[in-house]
Amino acid sequence: MAEPQDMILPLLREIRADLKAGFDRVDRKLEQHDARFDKLERRFDNLREAVNGESVLGRYAAAQLEERLEAIEKRLAVLETGS
């Protein structure tokens, strides 16, 4: 009759090998997901920079337009009071 340890130890080694293979697959998947998240974060950062840049330019253009409108309104007020 075989000793219990002669039957159990090979089973434990097999279980350990299966677990290691599973963890290796999980590790590879996590690395792939990390790479994808890093890529997405870079894209979001680029979009955020672009949006912030456009909003600054938009505010600058709106300020210039506001100044021009104020100048026109002043000239119109002068024309209205002068007539």
Sequence and secondary structure as in RCSB ss.txt:
>XXXX:A:sequence
MAEPQDMILPLLREIRADLKAGFDRVDRKLEQHDARFDKLERRFDNLREAVNGESVLGRYAAAQLEERLEAIEKR
LAVLETGS
>XXXX:A:secstr
   HHHHHHHHHHHHHHHHHHHHHHHHHHHHHHHHHHHHHHHHHHHHHHHHHHHHHHHHHHHHHHHHHHHHHHHH
HHHHHHH 
